[in-house]
Amino acid sequence: MKLVIISGRSGSGKSTALNLLEDEGYYCIDNLPVALIPQTVGHLQSSSAQEHNKVAICVDARNASQDLSNLVDLVYNKPDDLDIDILFLDADSEKLIVRFSETRRRHPLSNKHTALTEAIINERKLLEPIADIATLTIDTSSMSLHELRTLIKSRLVEKDSDGISILFQSFGFKQGVPVDADIVYDIRILPNPHWDPSLRALTGQNQPVIDFLNKEDDVNEMYSDIKDYLIKWLPLFEHNNRSYITVGIGCTGGQHRSVYMAERLGRHFEQHYNNVQIRHRELDRLTAK
């Protein structure tokens, strides 16, 4: 049976993730107490409920802290016929405050003694046991609901059962480093097409920018070094039971160099791995506006 445990801070998109998985044929349960997960999974695996071979359970901070810690034991002592993914969603605290203000919802941990900001901070601490064992972490700070659904579908639902899932994500350091990146490369030292007026409005996906960067020796050496590192170490991540890896490629604005490099690396590794995605954070933000 395939089990996806969804968790994360309130307002980060857990309901969106659960609804998507339900649309994809998962049997979904919202806010199930962690203590009941083993019993629930056992029932769904029984002969009377064999039609439920894909299950998603949403777990939040309203569980007792000890129960959240016990989830670690459940994951590490799972039966062989149970395939578990833990999806952890999060966002900047400032962004979560804005989301609650816009929707006028009450945070589940806030009360007359606990303000919204304090509740959001406390929730992250309570969920640390789950965050630490998450197989896939997604920062939804800059994502629309459509982008989140698309990313979860491509990485979790459409992922082949075998093999590691690799996401090459370009970004701009001006907007901060993605908190969900497992490996980050800073390529701001490479020649910048921004300073060529004819290339400034283009992106790393446009042929004139590609031609500009392809002819630079430093760019090709950087590409080879990153590629060789990943060729050597990705198999070890995979052998260490890592199902998902996010490789962040950053330049100043996230428009030219990082986009070019993420595309070039992604195209290479698509030839060797079944589950490879490419995402451009800053370009996606522009498209969403």
Buried (B, 14 or more C-beta within 10 A) or exposed (E): BBBBBBBBBBBBBBBBBBBBBEEBEBBBBBEBEBBEBBEBBEEBBEEEBEEBBBBBBBBBBEBEEEBBBBBEEBBEEBEEEBEBBBBBBBBBBEBBBEBBEEEEEEBEBBEEEBEBBEBBBBBBEBBEBBBEBBBBBBBBBBBBEEBBBBBBBBBBBEBEEEBBBBBBBBBBBEBBEBEBBBBBBEBEEBBBBBEBEEBEEBBBBBEEBBEBBEEBEEBEEBBEEBBEEBEEEBEEBBEEEBBBBBBBBBBBBBBBBBBBBBBBBBEBBBEEBEBBBBBBBBBBBEEEE
